[in-house]
Amino acid sequence: MNALDSAVQNKINAWLEGSYDDDTKAAIRQKLDEKKFDELTDAFYKDLEFGTGGLRGIMGIGSNRVNKYTFGIATQGLSNFLKKEYPDKELKVAIAHDCRNNSGKLAKVVADVFSANGIKVFFFDALRPTPELSFAIRELDCQSGVMLTASHNPKEYNGYKAYDANGGQFVYPYDNMVMEEVQKISSIDEVNFKGNEELIEVIGQNMDEKYLKALADLSVSKDAIERQKDLKIVFSPIHGTSRKLVPDVLERYGFENITLVEEQMTVDGDFPTVVYPNPEEKEALNMALEKAKEIDADLVMATDPDADRVGIAVKNMNGEFVLLNGNQTGSLIINYMLTAWEEAGKITGNEYIVKTIVTSYLIDRIAKAKGVECFNTLTGFKYIGELMTQLEGKKQFIAGGEESYGYLIGDHVRDKDAVVSCAIIAEMTAFYKDQGTSLYEAMLDMYVEHGLFRENLVSVIKKGKSGAEEIQQMMMNFRANPPKKLGGSQVVTVKDYQTAKEKNISTGEITDIDLPKSNVLQFITEDGAIVSARPSGTEPKIKFYCSVNTNLMSAEDYNQVAATLDKKIEMMIEGLKS
């Protein structure tokens, strides 16, 4: 690019002439002198959008970047919302951050803006996991909270997650109301950056203690742990926030043989030992797996930087470590918790679990067999949290989760919690070992009892404006002409979450779907396969979540039957892409 677009140039001029700091202006001028027009265009061609979950983007100078000004505008908008929503209350917020570069400095900016607006701030003294922020909001009776994290995005990113008074991310209509207040801010001069230190209270160890006690109270198989306290556990926080709390909670549960991946225990926003700090990727667990092979471990666990997701590996029948996907781990957690509650005589008929519509329907089947109600929500843990709040005091929440490696056991928070998940995953491993079996064998037994489910997520990327239009057209085509067959089986039901209608293809009967509207389609076949089509809200892609299932007569048949189901998923995907 040899020149700047006039709109971009005008935005740059506004920054150079506005109330921005000298270092920022100098950095912009340097890029102009060096004719880095592509970089400048990307940094200024639009404003970083405050979406339903907050902000996420690449760090740097510019209106389309994460920096003190974009976070300042977001915080001023959230402050304005809180003042309108709670006009007669003393406003309180909690703030935490993860290990990402600049997170500490940006968190202080956020604290300053809140306090400058007369809002009491509880400010964590150092990095903390996302679930502990949710816990603190509830514990301190706050009206809101902010977590600075970009979850498992690459190191160049940072983000801003806004929470409501229940400790969950904002849901409709409040998410839109916050967005509107942020969008109303037209100038940086409307942001009050001059913090009031008297309104900022540092919190830390005392909150850790309360949080850890709440997690310790969720243990259901203490005797099994006592007998299996030498269970060999390898753990990695992948340079993130769980480096202290996960080992602490494992010790409180009674585990005494925890091996840490020392190279990944350092707090480092550059994530030097991995390509991406994402426990969904095998590469992120390589170091932990090497350590596990060295010591012949029973269980491998690794959390993402803000400790709301966890990936695990267990030994198969041949003694080889295999990674479990989010659906497998989630199903195992639900199956274990319901079994343990059942054996303890705690199932009364008033308990429930929650999952999302794209998470394995094996979980629904397990819940039905145990006499526990299973609710399905839209994709996104905030919807699980919203339902938990609606049912608080009416029904007993046991556990919930989603296929993207996020789970929650207990109702202490309203977000995914990898800290408690690590504790319960270790506990169930000990529980099965105490019975002379393993977590992997327990998974096969679960499949024999309830059916073998295989799932896969395929993302089709369509870049640019034309790509977005193509994705839109794909969804329109699916609505106008839904597939007749998938994987060789007749489509019998079509669920359109945008119109909130479910259609029975053979009878033509239409029934209502009792969920908020969302641009998602589900096709259900005669043999129980489910395909969900969902355009991403943040990236240029359309996601296809595929689930197939069949009976598994014996554990010995697992590999062969699983391979057959995987081929069926491939056929379904090809049919949808074409």
Long-range contacts (C-beta under 8 A, 24 or more apart in sequence): 1-37, 1-38, 1-41, 2-35, 2-37, 3-37, 4-37, 4-40, 4-41, 5-41, 5-45, 7-45, 8-40, 8-41, 8-44, 8-45, 11-44, 11-45, 11-63, 12-40, 12-44, 15-44, 15-61, 15-62, 15-63, 18-187, 18-188, 18-189, 19-188, 19-189, 20-69, 20-188, 24-61, 24-67, 24-69, 27-61, 28-61, 28-62, 50-74, 50-77, 50-178, 50-179, 50-182, 50-183, 51-179, 51-537, 51-538, 52-169, 52-170, 52-172, 52-175, 52-176, 52-179, 52-537, 53-161, 53-162, 53-169, 53-170, 53-175, 53-380, 53-382, 54-146, 54-159, 54-160, 54-161, 54-162, 54-169, 55-159, 55-160, 56-150, 56-153, 56-157, 56-158, 56-159, 56-160, 56-538, 57-157, 57-158, 57-159, 58-156, 58-157, 59-101, 59-102, 59-156, 59-157, 59-158, 66-102, 66-106, 66-157, 66-158, 66-159, 66-160, 67-106, 68-105, 68-106, 68-109, 68-193, 69-188, 69-191, 71-106, 71-109, 71-110, 71-148, 71-160, 72-109, 72-110, 72-113, 72-188, 72-191, 72-193, 73-182, 73-185, 73-188, 73-191, 74-160, 74-162, 74-182, 75-109, 75-110, 75-113, 75-114, 75-146, 75-191, 76-113, 76-117, 76-182, 76-185, 76-190, 76-191, 76-192, 77-178, 77-179, 77-181, 77-182, 77-183, 77-184, 77-185, 78-144, 78-146, 78-162, 78-178, 78-181, 78-182, 79-113, 79-114, 79-117, 79-119, 80-117, 80-181, 80-184, 81-174, 81-177, 81-178, 81-181, 82-119, 82-143, 82-144, 83-117, 84-181, 85-143, 85-174, 85-177, 86-143, 89-143, 90-120, 91-118, 91-119, 91-120, 91-143, 91-144, 92-119, 92-120, 92-121, 92-122, 92-140, 92-141, 92-142, 92-143, 93-119, 93-120, 93-121, 93-122, 93-137, 93-142, 93-143, 93-144, 93-145, 93-146, 94-121, 94-122, 94-123, 94-124, 94-133, 94-136, 94-137, 94-140, 94-142, 94-145, 94-146, 94-203, 95-121, 95-122, 95-123, 95-124, 95-133, 95-145, 95-146, 95-147, 95-148, 96-124, 96-127, 96-128, 96-129, 96-130, 96-132, 96-133, 96-136, 96-145, 96-146, 96-147, 96-148, 97-124, 97-127, 97-128, 97-147, 97-148, 97-149, 98-127, 98-128, 98-129, 98-130, 98-147, 98-148, 98-149, 98-240, 98-241, 98-305, 98-306, 98-307, 99-127, 99-239, 99-240, 99-241, 99-267, 99-268, 99-269, 99-305, 100-148, 100-149, 100-150, 100-155, 100-157, 100-158, 100-269, 100-305, 101-155, 101-158, 101-269, 101-270, 102-158, 102-269, 103-127, 103-148, 103-149, 103-158, 103-269, 106-148, 106-158, 107-146, 107-148, 108-195, 109-193, 110-146, 110-148, 110-160, 111-195, 111-200, 112-193, 112-194, 112-195, 112-200, 113-191, 113-192, 113-193, 113-195, 114-199, 115-195, 115-196, 115-197, 115-198, 115-199, 115-200, 116-192, 116-193, 116-194, 116-195, 116-196, 117-192, 118-196, 118-199, 119-199, 120-199, 120-201, 121-199, 121-200, 121-201, 122-201, 122-203, 123-200, 123-201, 123-202, 123-203, 124-202, 124-203, 124-204, 124-207, 125-202, 125-203, 125-204, 126-204, 127-240, 127-241, 127-267, 128-208, 128-241, 129-241, 129-242, 129-245, 129-306, 129-307, 129-308, 129-417, 129-418, 129-419, 130-161, 130-241, 130-306, 130-307, 130-308, 130-415, 130-416, 131-307, 131-308, 131-408, 131-413, 131-415, 131-416, 131-417, 131-418, 131-419, 131-420, 132-207, 132-208, 132-211, 132-245, 132-419, 133-163, 133-167, 134-163, 134-167, 134-168, 134-413, 134-414, 134-415, 134-417, 135-167, 135-207, 135-210, 135-211, 135-214, 135-412, 135-413, 136-203, 136-207, 136-211, 137-163, 137-165, 137-166, 137-167, 138-166, 138-167, 138-412, 138-413, 138-414, 139-207, 139-210, 140-203, 147-306, 149-305, 149-306, 150-305, 151-304, 151-305, 151-306, 151-308, 151-309, 152-276, 152-277, 152-278, 152-279, 152-280, 152-304, 152-305, 152-309, 153-276, 154-276, 155-269, 155-270, 155-271, 155-277, 163-415, 166-385, 166-386, 166-389, 166-414, 167-385, 167-413, 167-414, 167-415, 168-381, 168-382, 168-385, 168-386, 168-388, 168-389, 168-414, 168-415, 169-380, 169-381, 169-382, 169-385, 169-415, 170-382, 171-382, 171-383, 171-386, 172-516, 208-245, 208-248, 211-245, 211-412, 211-419, 212-245, 212-248, 212-249, 212-252, 214-410, 214-412, 215-249, 215-252, 215-410, 215-412, 215-419, 215-420, 215-423, 216-249, 216-252, 216-253, 217-410, 218-409, 218-410, 218-412, 218-420, 218-423, 218-424, 219-253, 219-423, 219-427, 220-337, 220-340, 220-341, 220-344, 220-427, 221-340, 221-427, 221-428, 221-430, 221-431, 221-434, 222-254, 224-427, 224-430, 224-431, 224-434, 225-253, 225-254, 225-255, 225-427, 225-430, 226-254, 227-430, 227-434, 228-430, 228-433, 228-434, 229-254, 229-255, 229-256, 229-257, 229-430, 230-256, 230-257, 231-255, 231-257, 231-298, 231-299, 231-426, 231-429, 231-430, 231-433, 232-257, 232-259, 232-292, 232-295, 232-296, 232-297, 232-298, 232-299, 233-257, 233-258, 233-259, 233-297, 233-298, 233-299, 233-300, 233-301, 233-426, 234-259, 234-260, 234-261, 234-288, 234-291, 234-292, 234-295, 234-297, 234-299, 234-300, 234-301, 235-259, 235-260, 235-261, 235-288, 235-300, 235-301, 235-302, 235-422, 236-260, 236-261, 236-264, 236-265, 236-285, 236-287, 236-288, 236-301, 236-302, 236-303, 237-264, 237-265, 237-302, 237-303, 237-307, 238-264, 238-271, 238-273, 238-274, 238-277, 238-279, 238-284, 238-302, 238-303, 238-304, 238-305, 239-264, 239-265, 239-266, 239-267, 239-268, 239-269, 239-271, 239-272, 239-273, 239-277, 239-305, 240-267, 240-277, 240-303, 240-304, 240-305, 240-306, 240-307, 241-305, 241-306, 241-307, 242-303, 242-307, 242-418, 242-419, 242-422, 243-267, 245-307, 245-419, 246-301, 246-303, 246-307, 246-418, 246-419, 246-422, 246-423, 249-419, 249-420, 249-422, 249-423, 250-422, 250-423, 250-426, 252-423, 253-423, 253-426, 253-427, 255-426, 255-430, 259-291, 259-295, 259-297, 261-287, 261-288, 261-291, 261-302, 263-287, 264-288, 264-302, 271-305, 277-304, 277-305, 278-304, 279-303, 279-304, 279-309, 279-310, 279-311, 279-405, 280-309, 280-311, 280-326, 280-404, 280-405, 282-323, 284-311, 285-311, 285-313, 285-323, 288-313, 289-313, 289-321, 292-321, 293-321, 298-429, 298-433, 298-438, 299-425, 299-426, 299-429, 299-439, 301-422, 301-425, 301-426, 303-418, 303-419, 303-422, 304-405, 304-418, 307-417, 307-418, 307-419, 308-381, 308-406, 308-415, 308-416, 308-417, 308-418, 309-404, 309-405, 309-406, 309-416, 309-418, 310-405, 310-407, 310-418, 310-421, 310-422, 310-425, 311-405, 312-425, 314-429, 314-438, 314-439, 314-440, 315-438, 315-440, 316-440, 317-440, 317-441, 322-440, 324-443, 325-403, 325-455, 326-359, 326-401, 326-402, 326-403, 326-404, 326-405, 326-406, 327-359, 327-360, 327-362, 327-403, 327-453, 327-455, 328-443, 329-405, 329-407, 329-425, 330-355, 330-359, 330-360, 330-363, 330-401, 330-402, 330-403, 330-407, 331-360, 331-362, 331-363, 331-366, 331-443, 331-446, 331-453, 332-425, 332-428, 332-439, 332-442, 332-443, 332-446, 333-399, 333-401, 333-407, 333-409, 333-421, 333-424, 333-425, 333-428, 334-363, 334-366, 334-367, 334-399, 334-401, 335-366, 335-442, 335-446, 335-450, 336-424, 336-428, 336-431, 336-442, 337-398, 337-399, 337-409, 337-424, 338-366, 338-367, 338-370, 338-372, 338-398, 339-370, 340-431, 341-398, 342-370, 347-371, 347-372, 348-396, 350-395, 350-396, 351-395, 351-396, 351-397, 351-398, 352-391, 352-395, 352-396, 352-397, 352-398, 353-397, 353-398, 353-399, 353-400, 354-384, 354-387, 354-388, 354-397, 354-400, 355-384, 355-400, 355-401, 355-402, 356-380, 356-383, 356-384, 356-402, 356-403, 357-497, 357-515, 357-520, 357-522, 357-532, 358-402, 358-403, 358-532, 358-534, 358-545, 359-401, 359-402, 359-403, 360-403, 360-453, 360-455, 360-547, 361-453, 361-528, 361-530, 361-547, 361-549, 362-446, 362-450, 362-451, 362-453, 362-549, 363-401, 365-450, 365-451, 366-446, 366-450, 369-449, 369-450, 372-398, 376-515, 377-515, 378-497, 378-515, 378-516, 378-518, 378-520, 379-518, 379-520, 379-534, 381-406, 381-408, 381-415, 381-416, 382-414, 382-415, 383-516, 384-408, 385-414, 385-415, 386-414, 388-414, 389-414, 403-455, 403-457, 403-545, 441-555, 444-552, 444-555, 444-558, 445-555, 447-552, 447-555, 447-558, 448-552, 448-553, 448-554, 448-555, 451-549, 451-550, 451-551, 451-552, 452-549, 452-550, 452-551, 452-552, 452-558, 452-561, 452-562, 452-565, 453-547, 453-548, 453-549, 454-547, 454-548, 454-549, 454-562, 454-565, 454-566, 454-569, 455-545, 455-546, 455-547, 455-548, 455-569, 456-545, 456-546, 456-566, 456-569, 456-573, 457-543, 457-544, 457-545, 457-546, 458-543, 458-544, 458-546, 458-573, 459-536, 459-541, 459-542, 459-543, 459-544, 460-541, 460-542, 460-543, 460-544, 460-577, 461-539, 461-540, 461-541, 462-540, 462-541, 462-542, 463-540, 464-540, 467-540, 468-540, 471-535, 471-540, 471-541, 471-542, 472-535, 474-533, 474-542, 475-519, 475-521, 475-533, 475-535, 475-542, 478-521, 478-533, 479-521, 482-521, 482-523, 483-523, 483-575, 483-576, 485-525, 485-575, 486-523, 486-525, 486-529, 486-531, 486-572, 486-575, 486-576, 487-525, 487-529, 487-548, 487-568, 487-569, 487-571, 487-572, 487-575, 488-568, 488-571, 489-525, 489-526, 489-527, 489-529, 490-525, 490-526, 491-523, 491-524, 491-525, 491-526, 492-524, 492-525, 492-526, 493-522, 493-523, 493-524, 494-521, 494-522, 494-523, 494-524, 495-520, 495-521, 495-522, 495-524, 496-520, 496-521, 497-521, 497-522, 529-568, 529-572, 531-572, 531-576, 533-576, 544-573, 544-576, 546-572, 546-573, 548-572
